[in-house]
Each structure stands twice: as structure tokens, then as C-alpha cells.
Amino acid sequence: MEKKKARFRLHNSRYGDKWSVGIYVRLSDEDRDKKKKTDLSQSIQNQTDYCRAYIDFLNGQTEEEFILEEYKVYCDDDRTGMNFNRSGFQEMMRDVQANFIDCIVVKNLSRLGRYDTEMQKYLEKEFEQNGREVRLIAIGDNYDSLYKEPSIADRFQLLINREYSEQQHRNVCIGMHSMQRKGLFVGAFAPYGYQKDPENKHHLIVDTTAALVVKRIYEEYLQGISPKEIAAGLTRDGIVNPAVYKRLHGSNFRCSKKISDEEVHWRGDGVKKILMDEIYTGTLVQHKQVQKKLTDDKPTQVAKNQWIRCEGTHEAIISRERWKIAQSMMKTIKRDSTKEDEVTIFKGILKCGDCRHAMRKRWDSYTQLKTGETAKYLYYNCATFRDYSQHKKNLGENAPKCTSHYVSDKLLRKIVIDDLNKIIRQAENLRELAEKHQRTPKAEFPGVEREIENKNRKIHQYRERLQSARNLLYDGTISKEEYASDKTAIQADIDRLNNEIKLLKKSISKVSDVLSNPWVERLLENGEITELDRITVVEFIDKIYVYEDKHIEIVYKFSGEFDGLFIKSV
């Protein structure tokens, strides 16, 4: 015992011949539930008073060699004991390492932590600093490291704590999974742009200040500004990043990277995260990862098809349509050789019609004869053509070849605008036709109805021919072989006409569905286009192919929706 006490004497106490004491208290969600019922002893204040009373008791004992002097109370309010990643606990351990604390007092070991192997590590190693041991007193467990090593009973108690923690963890996981399926938010911190409803912590409400920033991010990105440039602009304007914003507004949020309170800068990855998060459409997407066991260092990623999605759980900041456009842009935009801040509206969409590789932008200049001024113009040509000389150095004659496929930005814009406007006018006509069709079905399609009647008449004539051939067979005028040949030819004509009738009826049906088609609605919302922007291009166009003969093919995202109704060739 004297040898053990000597280890504790090897300290430099802040209070001379007194023990510098850190009191650690913790309250979890489970304890709060108990508190609401009967067990008030688990409250933060009651834990603190309990420890202080015990310190006073020890100071009154004659066998105590040193007086215990309170240095600081370390508190973790509403934090789990299933791990040691707690701000109050970590602050206490920093003070232990700095020799500010000689003794730690807790109500019981479960307040310090519930997990046995980690707890054992702290009991045996972490509380041993700089050649001395930090005294640990767990009042309710009758444990004092000054007088005894952890006994079998102590280790057994730690094992019980671990099993209790694992069971609690399983119960929490089951409860959270059930709440997620009900569309309740179960995250510790609200996503940037939202805050927890004061009346219901499982419901999100819009944070109007942060929501303006989210809207700005989407608006700039949809205009073609890169995430990196958006981040730079936010920083220039003095807008703090989400991590700092949460801390400034009273959140106990801690990010994975250390960021000083003065640091406000945004990063492109942070902007991308906001752009990809479906939460801003009013949809909760949860159960993306799970911690199966407390011993797991990292949570396990859940397969995407097992994520829990609940729509309309909270107010949207960004419309679903604009969010989808942003996702489409991130899929289509590829890194090119030009500077990131030089935005082109066709990025990721414009392709060579022959080799199918990207068309790369390029600036050139010319001198105006009348004024002598130099003017710049933008054009595109095939990346394969541009890179041929470089590839030839490495691949020789096997280097991929293509031709220039030159097209100016000005001409391409005009072609796309004209084609889109043609489709918009067709959409307007279709809407008018559909509205009339709703009022007077069949009457607004006289040409189609007449064509259907004509084809039915021809089918009737072919069937009469077939009957005549059958009669000739019975009379012995023609042979069975001749009859079979005639029958095959006539039946093929009948089948062809029936298919054509089906297509005509389908076209009528499509026109009648025009009013409820979202593509028509979005086309008509745009109205006639005078200037082309990035949002319009990404919303409606999937690919643009430029061929060497100057032919340009535009593939729209609604291709197939209006077959036979829209003329989409350029």
C-alpha cells in the first residue's frame, strides 16, 4: 500500500498539500426519461452535489493524508456513455495530461462510461500520466484507486455495464429505425438550412438565414458557376461555413476537422454536399449508415436501396425540379482543360457526332477591319482531334483520329434556341388541341378519325378477298398451295393495317394526356427563348452531337415522350 501511495505522491499539486479534484457528471437521454418519472438523483446538479458532499466527507476523515480541493466540474449534458467522444470528458482528460488534476470524482463508474474495454483502458493506462497515477473515486461503486486495484467484482461490474450498454444500443437502434420509417428526424444536429422545431425535436423547420445561403448556392450552380467558385464567393462575402454557423448559433456541433471560431471559409466539397442533399426538397433520407456494435470504430454504410426515404416531412427550401437539374449537371459535367471559372452552357453535353468524345471549348480572336479592334470569339471542336498530336507521341499510329467538327458558340446557341422554340410552339398547339379534346372528344381529330376509318375499310376489303380465295379453293379453281400463298399475303396486309390503327389511336391518347405531362408544363413555363442559359440546356437537353458535315443532332430528355407529336430534328 505504501508503494502504491508513493505513486500518487509523485504529483505537483496546484494546491500544495491538497488534491486537485475534477468532478465529472453526465446526463444522457435515458437519464432524462428517468428524471421525468422518479429518479431525480441522476440530474446534473444532484450528481454535482452528491460528489461535493462526498468530498466534504473524505476531508473530515483523519486517515486522509491530503485534503481534496475542487478544481473544476466537467459536465456532459445529454450525451451517451457508450463512447468517450464527449466534450466534457475530453476536456477533463486534457487537464489530466497537463497535470491540473490529481483526482477525479464521479457518482459511479457508469457516469464515467459504460463500455468495459475502453473503461479498463482508462483505469489502467489513461489515468497514469507522467510517472504518476490520477486518483479515481467512484462513490456508488465503493471504488477508490488509492486504496485498491480494480477487483474481480469491479471488472464484473464493468462487464454488466457493457452488456447493459449493448442492450441499450440495440433498443436505441430499433427505436430510431421505427422513427425513421415514420418520417421523424433522428439526427443529433439539424442539417444546414434547418433547425429543430422547439415544439418537436424530430421535426425540422427552416432556418431563414441559412436557407438564403442554400438558395444562393443552388442559384449560382444552376447558372454554371462551379462549387469551388461558389465557395470562394461565399467566403469573400463574409458568410461563415456551416460548422462555424452552428457553433455561433448555440449548437454543440463538432465537425471532424478542427476549425477555429474565426475561420469562415467555405470549401468546394462543402458546397457539393449541399447540392447533393435531398433534404432541401422536403424529403428525409435516413438510415444511410449504422453502428452495429459499440465496438465498431466506424459505422457501416447501408446499401442505397435500403435507405429510408420519406417525402414531404418538412418545408422545402429548393424545388424538386431544380434539385434534379443540379443532380443532372453534376453527372454531366466533366473536368476539361479550361479554367474552372470559365463557364460554358454546353459543358458535359456537347459531343462529337462521329467519335462521341467531348467537344472542347476554345477562344480565338480576330481583328475588325473597320475599327482595327481585336475581338474574341468562342468555338468548339473535337477533343480527339485536338489531342491527336499528343496521343501520337505515346501511341504512334494507333493514336485515335478524328476531324475538327468545328462549330462556333454563337451559331450553336442560335440552332438550339430555334429548335427549342419550335418545340415550345408545338407544345402550345398540343395544349390547345388537348383542351379542345377534353371538351369535344373525337371531334377535334377529324383527319385521324378519317384515316382510321379508311384503314378499317381496307381491312374489310382484304377480308372479302380472303373469303373469295377460300370460295375459289372450295370450287377447285385454285390449289391449296395457291390459297395458302394468297392467305399469307392478305393476312400480312391486315396485320399491318391493324398496327397502324393502334398507333393512330395511341397518338390521340397521347394528345389527351398532354395536359398532365410535366415536360409540356415545363416547356410552356419557359415560353419563347431569346437567350440561352445553363439551366435551360441542362433541364431539357441530354446530348448535342456535332457532325463533320455541320449537321447537328439534339437529343432531348423528353425523347420518346411525344413520338409522332414533336418534330425534333435539326
VEXSETOR-485607 format. One line per 8 residues: number of its first residue (from 1); for each residue y, z negated, x of C-alpha. Coordinates in nm, 3 decimals. Example, Ala and Ser with C-alpha at 12.3 -4.5 7.8 and 13.67 -1.06 7.14 Angstrom:
// residues 2
1 = -0.450,-0.780,1.230  -0.106,-0.714,1.367
This chain:
// residues 570
1 = 0.000,0.000,0.000  0.241,-0.084,0.280  0.174,0.251,0.443  0.239,0.427,0.110  0.563,0.232,0.059  0.674,0.336,0.404  0.670,0.699,0.295  0.912,0.615,0.019
9 = 1.138,0.424,0.261  1.193,0.742,0.462  1.482,0.844,0.240  1.856,0.850,0.277  1.967,0.690,-0.044  2.312,0.768,-0.182  2.339,0.405,-0.280  2.237,0.230,0.039
17 = 1.959,-0.010,-0.056  1.929,0.130,-0.407  1.706,0.402,-0.550  1.900,0.710,-0.667  1.741,0.784,-1.007  1.725,1.106,-1.204  1.632,1.065,-1.572  1.457,1.367,-1.722
25 = 1.448,1.420,-2.101  1.320,1.713,-2.304  1.305,1.806,-2.671  1.101,2.102,-2.797  1.086,2.279,-3.135  0.774,2.083,-3.220  0.952,1.757,-3.150  1.238,1.863,-3.375
33 = 0.991,1.907,-3.658  0.859,1.557,-3.594  1.210,1.420,-3.578  1.287,1.557,-3.922  0.990,1.361,-4.050  0.917,1.026,-3.888  0.908,1.034,-3.508  1.265,0.967,-3.401
41 = 1.153,0.839,-3.058  1.134,1.195,-2.931  1.506,1.261,-2.967  1.712,1.329,-2.654  1.927,1.021,-2.698  1.633,0.795,-2.774  1.445,0.922,-2.468  1.751,0.854,-2.253
49 = 1.798,0.504,-2.396  1.426,0.434,-2.353  1.436,0.528,-1.983  1.754,0.332,-1.920  1.606,0.025,-2.085  1.300,0.053,-1.861  1.519,0.087,-1.551  1.701,-0.231,-1.652
57 = 1.364,-0.398,-1.700  1.243,-0.299,-1.350  1.569,-0.409,-1.190  1.503,-0.753,-1.337  1.162,-0.781,-1.169  1.154,-0.985,-0.847  0.878,-0.770,-0.691  1.105,-0.465,-0.697
65 = 1.219,-0.407,-0.341  1.509,-0.176,-0.431  1.741,-0.164,-0.729  1.725,0.156,-0.940  2.066,0.322,-0.981  2.110,0.608,-1.232  2.237,0.926,-1.063  2.215,1.180,-1.345
73 = 2.042,1.266,-1.673  1.872,1.607,-1.672  1.822,1.749,-2.016  1.630,2.044,-2.163  1.705,2.067,-2.532  1.485,2.289,-2.747  1.268,2.401,-2.453  0.891,2.425,-2.431
81 = 0.684,2.213,-2.192  0.434,2.492,-2.142  0.607,2.610,-1.825  0.860,2.476,-1.575  1.117,2.755,-1.605  1.374,2.521,-1.764  1.736,2.493,-1.656  1.747,2.110,-1.662
89 = 1.418,2.073,-1.478  1.513,2.331,-1.215  1.849,2.162,-1.159  1.668,1.832,-1.104  1.433,1.992,-0.850  1.730,2.136,-0.660  1.878,1.786,-0.638  1.540,1.657,-0.519
97 = 1.539,1.915,-0.240  1.897,1.822,-0.149  1.795,1.452,-0.115  2.021,1.347,-0.404  1.735,1.182,-0.591  1.488,0.917,-0.475  1.321,0.853,-0.807  1.250,1.039,-1.133
105 = 1.202,0.852,-1.460  1.052,1.015,-1.774  0.934,0.870,-2.104  0.588,1.016,-2.039  0.426,1.293,-1.837  0.424,1.531,-2.136  0.808,1.527,-2.130  0.791,1.650,-1.772
113 = 0.537,1.920,-1.861  0.211,1.975,-2.043  0.031,2.210,-1.813  -0.218,2.033,-1.587  -0.247,2.254,-1.276  0.127,2.301,-1.250  0.185,1.934,-1.315  -0.068,1.847,-1.047
121 = 0.123,2.068,-0.805  0.443,1.877,-0.874  0.268,1.539,-0.848  0.105,1.623,-0.515  0.349,1.864,-0.343  0.684,1.931,-0.507  0.781,1.562,-0.523  0.714,1.538,-0.150
129 = 1.026,1.657,0.030  1.139,1.643,0.393  0.867,1.399,0.502  0.923,1.161,0.213  0.798,1.122,-0.139  1.006,1.112,-0.451  0.900,0.829,-0.674  0.788,0.930,-1.023
137 = 0.777,0.688,-1.314  0.617,0.796,-1.646  0.677,0.493,-1.867  0.449,0.567,-2.162  0.158,0.665,-1.935  0.196,0.349,-1.724  0.226,0.565,-1.416  0.433,0.481,-1.106
145 = 0.365,0.682,-0.791  0.499,0.397,-0.576  0.204,0.181,-0.664  -0.086,0.418,-0.731  -0.219,0.765,-0.669  -0.297,0.979,-0.972  -0.615,0.824,-1.111  -0.908,0.986,-1.291
153 = -0.751,0.865,-1.612  -0.422,1.032,-1.516  -0.598,1.358,-1.439  -0.790,1.330,-1.766  -0.461,1.282,-1.950  -0.325,1.595,-1.782  -0.635,1.784,-1.897  -0.576,1.663,-2.252
161 = -0.214,1.775,-2.223  -0.328,2.118,-2.110  -0.575,2.161,-2.396  -0.308,2.042,-2.634  -0.064,2.295,-2.488  -0.316,2.581,-2.511  -0.385,2.496,-2.875  -0.014,2.475,-2.947
169 = 0.033,2.809,-2.771  -0.235,2.972,-2.988  -0.080,2.825,-3.302  0.264,2.946,-3.197  0.130,3.298,-3.131  -0.039,3.311,-3.472  0.276,3.186,-3.642  0.501,3.431,-3.456
177 = 0.270,3.723,-3.537  0.286,3.635,-3.905  0.665,3.608,-3.897  0.695,3.942,-3.715  0.492,4.114,-3.987  0.735,3.971,-4.243  1.028,4.128,-4.056  1.161,3.798,-3.921
185 = 1.327,3.792,-3.580  1.142,3.558,-3.343  1.320,3.624,-3.013  1.484,3.344,-2.821  1.814,3.533,-2.797  1.971,3.790,-3.025  2.000,4.143,-2.878  2.341,4.250,-2.755
193 = 2.548,4.358,-3.055  2.395,4.095,-3.282  2.383,3.720,-3.323  2.152,3.488,-3.507  2.253,3.409,-3.862  2.376,3.045,-3.872  2.201,3.007,-4.207  1.873,3.160,-4.085
201 = 1.789,3.193,-3.714  1.522,3.454,-3.795  1.782,3.692,-3.938  2.027,3.898,-3.731  2.390,3.959,-3.820  2.633,4.195,-3.648  2.847,4.062,-3.365  3.156,4.269,-3.440
209 = 3.297,4.253,-3.085  2.978,4.360,-2.908  2.896,4.611,-3.183  3.211,4.808,-3.095  3.082,4.841,-2.740  2.741,4.960,-2.865  2.912,5.223,-3.082  3.122,5.334,-2.786
217 = 2.809,5.375,-2.570  2.640,5.596,-2.828  2.952,5.800,-2.898  3.011,5.876,-2.529  2.646,5.954,-2.463  2.626,6.192,-2.757  2.931,6.370,-2.617  2.734,6.433,-2.299
225 = 2.855,6.152,-2.071  2.578,6.013,-1.852  2.468,5.646,-1.873  2.595,5.594,-1.518  2.941,5.721,-1.610  2.943,5.521,-1.933  2.864,5.207,-1.734  3.143,5.283,-1.488
233 = 3.390,5.332,-1.773  3.297,5.002,-1.937  3.342,4.824,-1.605  3.680,4.989,-1.545  3.796,4.871,-1.887  3.703,4.511,-1.804  3.423,4.487,-2.062  3.166,4.231,-1.946
241 = 2.799,4.322,-1.938  2.557,4.176,-2.197  2.428,3.897,-1.968  2.775,3.763,-1.894  2.888,3.818,-2.254  2.608,3.597,-2.384  2.695,3.318,-2.143  3.066,3.341,-2.224
249 = 2.983,3.300,-2.591  2.783,2.984,-2.552  2.433,3.126,-2.517  2.191,2.958,-2.278  2.080,3.306,-2.180  1.943,3.361,-1.831  1.873,3.710,-1.702  1.613,3.796,-1.441
257 = 1.877,3.881,-1.182  2.135,3.631,-1.062  2.476,3.735,-1.184  2.788,3.532,-1.126  3.008,3.448,-1.421  3.285,3.655,-1.263  3.072,3.965,-1.236  3.135,4.205,-1.524
265 = 2.997,4.537,-1.404  2.754,4.742,-1.607  2.462,4.945,-1.475  2.327,5.276,-1.597  1.987,5.117,-1.669  2.154,4.864,-1.896  2.323,5.143,-2.090  1.991,5.330,-2.120
273 = 1.825,5.018,-2.258  2.083,5.000,-2.537  2.046,5.372,-2.608  1.668,5.341,-2.643  1.660,5.023,-2.854  1.572,5.093,-3.216  1.715,4.753,-3.315  2.055,4.919,-3.366
281 = 1.921,5.127,-3.658  1.842,4.814,-3.858  1.475,4.821,-3.752  1.294,4.532,-3.586  1.034,4.637,-3.330  0.841,4.333,-3.205  0.506,4.238,-3.058  0.562,4.462,-2.756
289 = 0.408,4.207,-2.522  0.207,3.888,-2.550  0.122,3.597,-2.325  -0.244,3.544,-2.399  -0.279,3.229,-2.190  -0.039,2.978,-2.041  -0.188,3.054,-1.700  -0.072,3.417,-1.720
297 = 0.212,3.480,-1.477  0.332,3.783,-1.674  0.293,3.879,-2.040  0.050,4.157,-2.130  0.203,4.483,-2.256  0.088,4.579,-2.606  -0.008,4.939,-2.686  0.273,5.122,-2.867
305 = 0.057,5.187,-3.175  0.019,4.809,-3.214  0.389,4.728,-3.212  0.517,4.570,-3.532  0.798,4.777,-3.690  0.994,4.661,-3.992  1.280,4.876,-4.121  1.592,4.754,-4.296
313 = 1.566,4.395,-4.176  1.934,4.375,-4.076  2.257,4.572,-4.080  2.251,4.887,-3.868  2.516,4.949,-3.602  2.404,5.308,-3.534  2.272,5.550,-3.796  1.910,5.654,-3.757
321 = 2.015,6.019,-3.728  2.245,5.951,-3.431  1.981,5.729,-3.267  1.726,6.009,-3.297  1.970,6.253,-3.141  2.015,6.014,-2.847  1.637,5.994,-2.801  1.611,6.371,-2.812
329 = 1.882,6.402,-2.549  1.704,6.162,-2.316  1.385,6.365,-2.348  1.550,6.700,-2.283  1.796,6.612,-2.012  1.657,6.663,-1.666  1.823,6.597,-1.334  1.984,6.911,-1.195
337 = 2.160,6.997,-0.874  2.509,6.943,-1.003  2.716,6.631,-1.015  2.618,6.392,-1.289  2.968,6.370,-1.432  2.997,6.748,-1.479  2.875,6.770,-1.836  2.736,7.087,-1.992
345 = 2.636,7.100,-2.355  2.323,7.306,-2.285  2.172,7.070,-2.028  1.794,7.043,-2.068  1.786,7.310,-2.341  1.877,7.637,-2.168  1.572,7.811,-2.016  1.485,8.138,-1.851
353 = 1.308,8.356,-2.107  1.070,8.505,-1.850  0.966,8.227,-1.610  1.051,7.945,-1.855  1.226,7.742,-1.586  1.568,7.588,-1.633  1.889,7.788,-1.627  2.115,7.616,-1.378
361 = 2.491,7.598,-1.414  2.729,7.726,-1.153  3.104,7.755,-1.114  3.275,8.062,-0.975  3.634,8.180,-0.953  3.837,8.498,-0.972  4.196,8.596,-0.911  4.403,8.713,-1.206
369 = 4.569,9.044,-1.118  4.885,8.989,-1.321  4.965,8.633,-1.212  4.773,8.604,-0.886  4.640,8.269,-1.000  4.283,8.163,-0.937  4.075,8.083,-1.244  3.735,7.915,-1.259
377 = 3.456,8.003,-1.496  3.114,7.855,-1.570  2.794,8.054,-1.587  2.418,8.001,-1.579  2.134,8.173,-1.400  1.764,8.117,-1.341  1.670,7.822,-1.117  1.366,8.012,-0.985
385 = 1.595,8.296,-0.878  1.840,8.052,-0.719  1.571,7.864,-0.526  1.369,8.166,-0.408  1.503,8.174,-0.052  1.434,7.803,-0.008  1.084,7.829,-0.154  1.008,8.132,0.065
393 = 1.061,7.924,0.378  0.782,7.692,0.267  0.555,7.920,0.065  0.615,8.262,0.216  0.514,8.550,-0.009  0.361,8.304,-0.257  0.705,8.175,-0.349  0.779,8.213,-0.723
401 = 1.012,8.501,-0.804  1.242,8.581,-1.092  1.565,8.764,-1.161  1.915,8.627,-1.218  1.923,8.622,-1.602  2.298,8.573,-1.575  2.490,8.453,-1.881  2.842,8.311,-1.896
409 = 2.909,7.981,-2.069  3.181,8.143,-2.281  2.951,8.418,-2.410  2.662,8.178,-2.473  2.882,7.945,-2.674  3.003,8.234,-2.890  2.648,8.355,-2.956  2.529,8.007,-3.057
417 = 2.835,7.941,-3.276  2.796,8.274,-3.458  2.424,8.219,-3.517  2.469,7.863,-3.637  2.749,7.966,-3.873  2.524,8.241,-4.013  2.256,7.980,-4.084  2.511,7.740,-4.235
425 = 2.630,8.016,-4.472  2.269,8.084,-4.566  2.220,7.713,-4.629  2.524,7.715,-4.859  2.378,8.010,-5.052  2.042,7.838,-5.074  2.203,7.524,-5.209  2.387,7.720,-5.475
433 = 2.066,7.902,-5.568  1.872,7.576,-5.581  2.134,7.414,-5.805  2.112,7.709,-6.043  1.736,7.696,-6.031  1.745,7.333,-6.138  1.942,7.431,-6.447  1.752,7.752,-6.534
441 = 1.414,7.769,-6.359  1.269,8.118,-6.312  1.578,8.290,-6.443  1.752,8.282,-6.104  1.476,8.471,-5.928  1.451,8.796,-6.127  1.374,9.007,-5.819  1.096,8.778,-5.704
449 = 0.955,8.746,-6.055  0.954,9.125,-6.094  0.772,9.163,-5.763  0.512,8.909,-5.872  0.467,9.099,-6.198  0.429,9.429,-6.011  0.166,9.283,-5.782  -0.024,9.134,-6.075
457 = -0.012,9.478,-6.240  -0.159,9.636,-5.926  -0.432,9.371,-5.918  -0.515,9.464,-6.278  -0.533,9.832,-6.180  -0.763,9.755,-5.884  -0.994,9.559,-6.112  -1.006,9.855,-6.354
465 = -1.102,10.080,-6.059  -1.374,9.835,-5.966  -1.507,9.842,-6.322  -1.503,10.224,-6.318  -1.703,10.227,-5.996  -1.951,9.989,-6.150  -1.990,10.223,-6.451  -2.049,10.518,-6.217
473 = -2.321,10.316,-6.045  -2.493,10.246,-6.379  -2.472,10.616,-6.475  -2.628,10.714,-6.144  -2.321,10.912,-6.045  -2.278,10.721,-5.718  -2.527,10.543,-5.498  -2.544,10.168,-5.429
481 = -2.407,10.229,-5.079  -2.105,10.416,-5.216  -2.043,10.146,-5.473  -2.061,9.870,-5.204  -1.811,10.056,-4.987  -1.566,10.103,-5.279  -1.607,9.741,-5.387  -1.529,9.609,-5.037
489 = -1.211,9.819,-5.008  -1.088,9.734,-5.360  -1.158,9.358,-5.319  -0.964,9.357,-4.988  -0.661,9.501,-5.168  -0.693,9.242,-5.446  -0.712,8.956,-5.192  -0.409,9.089,-5.005
497 = -0.201,9.104,-5.323  -0.306,8.753,-5.427  -0.192,8.617,-5.089  0.140,8.796,-5.123  0.189,8.642,-5.468  0.118,8.296,-5.324  0.385,8.349,-5.056  0.639,8.463,-5.315
505 = 0.571,8.157,-5.531  0.596,7.938,-5.221  0.939,8.082,-5.141  1.055,7.988,-5.491  0.916,7.639,-5.441  1.095,7.607,-5.105  1.425,7.707,-5.259  1.377,7.447,-5.530
513 = 1.322,7.184,-5.258  1.635,7.278,-5.065  1.850,7.010,-5.224  1.627,6.732,-5.093  1.578,6.879,-4.745  1.754,6.670,-4.477  1.809,6.972,-4.250  2.009,7.155,-4.517
521 = 2.214,6.843,-4.576  2.291,6.805,-4.204  2.380,7.174,-4.169  2.618,7.157,-4.462  2.776,6.835,-4.333  2.884,7.022,-4.021  3.048,7.303,-4.213  3.169,7.608,-4.025
529 = 3.166,7.552,-3.649  3.471,7.655,-3.448  3.393,7.467,-3.128  3.050,7.378,-2.993  2.977,7.026,-2.869  2.680,6.848,-2.717  2.592,6.658,-3.036  2.558,6.976,-3.243
537 = 2.349,7.151,-2.979  2.104,6.863,-2.936  2.081,6.793,-3.309  1.982,7.144,-3.417  1.853,7.336,-3.114  1.523,7.282,-2.937  1.542,7.557,-2.674  1.755,7.859,-2.583
545 = 1.583,8.136,-2.387  1.783,8.392,-2.189  1.603,8.718,-2.103  1.690,8.962,-1.827  1.776,9.234,-2.083  2.052,8.997,-2.211  1.854,8.915,-2.525  1.895,8.552,-2.625
553 = 1.642,8.361,-2.837  1.745,8.041,-3.010  1.465,7.809,-3.120  1.590,7.566,-3.380  1.440,7.225,-3.451  1.401,7.322,-3.815  1.198,7.634,-3.728  0.919,7.665,-3.986
561 = 1.105,7.461,-4.244  1.261,7.768,-4.405  1.029,8.053,-4.316  1.139,8.356,-4.509  1.467,8.193,-4.610  1.668,8.174,-4.286  1.719,8.466,-4.050  1.720,8.306,-3.707
569 = 1.701,8.595,-3.462  1.999,8.663,-3.234
